[in-house]
Amino acid sequence: FGKTRKTVTKYESKSHELLTKGGFIDQVASGIFNFLPLGKRVLSKIENIIREEMNNLGAQEILMPILHPKNLWLQTSRWQNVDVLFKTKSQYGQEYALAPTHEETITPLAKRFIKSYNDLPKALYHITAKFRDEPRPKSGILRGREFLMKDLYSFHINQNDLVNFYQKVIQAYVKIFSRCGLNDIKITEASGGSFTKKHSHEFNVLTLAGEVNLIYCSACKFAQNEEIINLNKFRSCPKCEKKLMLGKAIEVGNIFDLETKFSDAFDLKFVDKNGQEKKVWMGCYGIGISRLMGAVVEVKNDDKGIIWPKNIAPFQIHLVGLDFNDSSIVSFANEVYHLLVKKYKNEVLFDDRDNVSNGEKLADSDLIGIPLRIVVSRKNKDKLEIRKREKDTIDLIALSQLSNLT
């Protein structure tokens, strides 16, 4: 289900163009997308990586509602103060928010179960759709009105415990992005926005399609969002004195030290060892999963199409059958497919179409961007043509060598 497209409207980002042409996404309206089978497989791969790393932190997965009663947002004074908040009214009169974030539900939930210091620390996460009433959605899935996100929330007895966990999350995030193929992540100080008066940390990927103005060092890890720093004030990096750079970036993750802001709003307390009531310290940590998918495509592509990192590619092998007017080639291609899937347990996308040209099949393979392509054709006879997506070199192997690829 879903097909590649040869021509598409000119879009603002490379990822929007390639994901549309490649049959990964389909636009419903501005900032709203269907994820087609190829796109859903990529999202699922990213989700699974995130789950593994969240579970390694000791966090537990839950699922919270997207529809939030108005009174929860009034309690935090954010009903009128969050400009991207979608608001809706039931036919029976009740007012609700479509969640852009989940502090307003996770905090009262935690209050039901956290009573004593013995109940802390706790870390809970969920993966769900979010809604933000963006004034101008742009760049496809990089800035949408509906998107997929992972939220992690942590609860602690004091600030030191929160800071220690906060640092562990930073390392987990670096690992997540690396596993998704993004190794050059800029960990950036930024404004805390409506979440906290303290600075937050963003995880940014340098690309011209980004909306974040990033000031970063060319030699060390120093990076700050331009909203909290003026480049003109610094002639060189404050950490290593090397040259500072200015670039565009996509924010793929963010983390906030919430202190006791939401504990204060919902009166979330615990009883310590001495029998004294104290406020719970909180942190929140987000990753935009659908945005991350788009960001990967922004930096992993060439003039032919997408180049998916192996860990999040929709399939590991793209088997392309050429000359399908020849029954012997069809038979050989099917034999190769069954060996790859049944015997060697590979994830294989098999292009067995008999109504398109050989050139179109090869062009579609480059566009879709699966890491390894195997071609069966009349020209190669009983040999298999092997090519890695990120390279131009082609090798020929015998059927008996197929196991070496898995």
N, C-alpha and C positions, 0 to 999 in steps of 0.2 A: 504494500500500500504506500503510495507516494512515489513520485517520479522526479527525475532531474529535469531542470528547465534550461533551455538554451539561451533565452533572453529574459532579463528581468528589468524592472524599473531601476534607475540609478538611485542607490541608497547612500546614506550618510556614513556607513561603516562597511569595511570589508567583510566582517563577520556576518552582517545582515545579508549581504549579497550572496556570499558563498553558502551559508546555511539554507537560504531560500533556493538557490539554484541546485544545491546538492540534495534537496528533498528531506531536510532535517526539520524545518519549521514551516509553518504557513500562517500568514498574518490574518487575524480575524478583524481587527480594528487597530487604531493607533495605540501602541503599547500593549496589545493583547495578542497572544499567539497560541496556535496549536503546536504541539510537539509530535511530529510524525514518528513512525517506528524507529528510524535511524536516530533521530534526536532523543527519543525516550530512552534508548539503550545507552547513549552517552550520559544522560542525566543519571540513570541508574548506576552506572559505573562510578560517577563522581560521588553520589550518595553513599555507596558502599565503602569507598575510601574514607569518607568523612565519618561514617559510623564506626569503622575499625579504630580510627584515631580517637574518637570521643570515648569509645568503650575502654580504650587503653588508658585514658585519663581517670577511669572509674566513674564516668558519668552514666546515667541511666536514661533510656529513651522513653518519652511519653508522647502524647498527642493532645494538643489543646485546640479549642474552638477558634475559628476565624471570626465569628460573629460575637462582638463584645457589647454587653449592655452599657448604655451611656453613663450610668452612675459610677462605673469603675473608672472611667476617664475623667469624670468630674472630681473624683476623689484624689486624683494626682494632678489636678488643674491642667490637664493636657487636652481637654475637649475643645477648647478654643485656641490653644497655643501651638498645636501641630498643624501646620498649613497644608500638609498632604493627606490629612485624615479623611477617608471616605466615610460619609455619614448616610444612614438610611433610616427610614421610618416604616414600621410595620403598619398594615392596614388596621391594626387594632390599637395603634397609638404609641406603642413603645418605640424608643429611638435606640439605634445601635451604631457601632463603628465596625467597619471592615478592617481587620487588624493589619497595621503596618509593622507592628512589633508586639511583644507579649508580656511586658512587665505588668500590665494591668490584670492579667490572669494568673501569671506564675506566682506573684507575691501572695495574693489571698489563698492560692492553692498550698503554697509552702506553709502558710500560717495554720492550716488545718493539721499539719503533721509535725512541724518543728515546735517543740515545747521546751526541750532541755539541751544543755551542752552535749549530751550523749547523742543527740540527733544531728550533730554537725561535725564536719562539713558535709554538704550535699551538693551534687551537681546533676542537673536535669537538662536534657536537650530534646528538641523535636525538629522535624523537617516537614514543612507545610507551605502552602501558598501564602503570599502576602499581597496587600493592596496598598498602593499609594497614588493619590490623586495628583499625579505629576502635571504641571501646567503644559509641558511640552515633551512628551515621550520621544526618544530619539535613538538612533543607532541600533534598531532592532531589539534584541534581548539584553542589550547593555543598559538600557533605561526604560523600563516598562511600567505600566499601571498594575499589572499582575505579574508576579514572579515567584520562583521557588527559592526558599531560604532555609538555612539551618540556624536555629537559635540555641545557644547553651547559656544556662543561668547557674551561678554558683552562690552558695550561702555559707557564711563563715562566722566564727565567734569573735574575730577581731580583724583589724586592718592587716596585720602581719600575715595571718593565714590567707587572707584574700590576695595579698601581693605575691606570696609564694605560688599560689595556684595560677594567678594571672601570668606569671612567667612560664609556667608549664604549658599554658594554652598557647602562648606565643610560639614555643618550640613545636607544639603539635600542629599549629597552623602552617609553619614553615615546611613541615614534613608533608602535610596534605597537599600544599601547592606544588611541592617538588614531585610528589607522586603523580600529580596531574600534568606534569610537564613544564611547570613554571619554576625555574630555579633562581631567576633574578628578581626576587620579591623585595620591594622597598618597604621596610617597616617604618611608618611615618607618624610623627606626632601631629595631631589635628585637634580641632575644637570638639568639645563634648556635646555640643548641640543641646537638644531638649532632654538629654539623658543625665548629664552631669556637668558641674561647673569646672571639673578638672579636665585636663587634656586627655584625649583618647588616643588610641593607636589604630592606624589604618594599614592595610596590606595592599600595596599598589603595584601594578604592572605597567611599565613604561610602554606607551603606544600613542600614536598620533590621534587615535580615536577616543582617547580618554578625555574626561572632563575635569580631572583634578590637576591643578597647577602645582607641580612638585618641585621643590628645591632640594637638591641632593648632592652629595659629594661624589666625585669621580673616583676617589681612592678608598674611602672607608664607608661605613654603614649609616652615616648621618643622613637623615631625610626628614623634611618637615613640609606640611601643607602650607602653601603660600598664604592661606587665610590667617595663620598665626605668626608669620615671620615676614619681614621685608628684606628682600635680597639686597637692596641698596645699603642696608645696615652692615652687611658682611662682605668684606673683600675676599675672604677665604673661609674654609670650613672651620667652625669653632672647635672641632675635635682634633683635626690633623693638619689644619692650615693649608690643605690642598685646594684646588679650584672647585668652586661650587657651580652646579649646572641647574638649568631650568628646563623642565620637560613636562609633557602631558602624560597622564597616567589614568588607568582604570582601577578603581577601588574594588577589590574582590572580597575583602573581609574587614571587619572592624571589631575592636574590643573596648569595653568601657569599665572603669572602676566606678560603680554606682554609689559607693560608700553606703550611707543609710537612707538615701533619698526616698526609695520606694518602701523601705521598712517603716520610715516615719509616716508615710501616707496611709499605710494599711496597719500600722501598729504591730509590726512583725517583731516579736521579742522571743527571747529564750531565757531560761533560768540557768545561771552559771554554777560552778562548783560550790560557791558560797551562799547559794540560795538567792542571789540578787538577779533582778530582771535587767536584761540588756538588749539593745537593738541588734538585729542581725545585719552583718555586712554582706553586700551583694556585688556580683560582677555579671556582666552580660557580654556575649561573644557571638558575632554573626558571620556567616558566610553566605553570599548570594550565589546559589548553586547554578541557576540559569545564567546569571551574569558571568560566572566563572567559565562556563561553557563558551560563551561568546568571546571572553577575553583570551582564552586559549587559541581560538581561531584567528583572532586579530594578530597574534604573534607567531602562529604556526601555519603559514600558508606560502604559496608561491604563485607564479602567474598561471598555473594550471588548476589550482584548487587548494583544498585543505590538506594539512599534513598532521594527522592525529597522533599524539603521544600514545604509545602502546597501551598504557594502563586504562585509558578512557576511550579508546577507539570503539566504535559500535561493533565491529568484528575484528578479528586478528588477521584474517586472510580473505582476500578478494579473489575468488576463482572466476576467471573470465574465459568463456568458451567462444572461440571464433570459428568461422566457416561452418555454422550449424546447418547448412544445407547438405552436409556430408554426414551420413548416419554413423560412420565409423568414428568420427570426431565426437559426435554426441555421446556415443557409447563410452568412449575413453574418458571424456569429461565427467560423466556420471560415475565412472569407476573411481576417478581421482576424488570426487566430492565425497563419496561414501567412505573411502579410506580416511580422508581428513577428519570427517565428522564421527564416524562410527568407531574406527580403530584408534585414531590418534586424538579424539575428543577436542578438536579445534572448533572455534567459532568462525564459521565460514559464510560469507555472502557469495552466492553462486549466481553469476550472470549467465543464465541459460536462455536469454531472449533470442528468438529466431526471426524477429521482425525489424531489427535495427542493424546498421552496418558495423563492420569490425572497428572502423575508426571511431564511431560513436561510443562503442563499448569501452574502448581504451581511454577516450576522453572522459567518460563518466567515472571510470576508475580513478583517474587522477583527481577529478573534482571531489569525489566522495572522500578520498584520502586515507583509506585503510592501510595500515603499516606495510603489509606484504601482498604483492600481486603474483598470482600464478596464472599463466596463460597456456591454454591448450589450443592448438591450431594445426591446420594442414601442413603449414611450413615446418613446424617443429616435429612433426610425425609423432614418434613415441617418447619424445623428450618433453620436459616441462620448462617453460620460460619463467624465471624467477627474477623479480625486481622489488627492492625495497622502495617505499614511496619517497623517502628523502634523498634517494640516490638515482643517478642516471644509468648506472651500470646494470647489465643484464647477464644472468647466468643460465645455462641449460643443465638440467639434472635428469637422471633417470627416475622412473617411478619408484625403484627400490631405495632411492635416496630421500624419499618424501619424509620419512621418520626423522631425519636429521633437522628438519625445519621446525619440529614441534618441541 
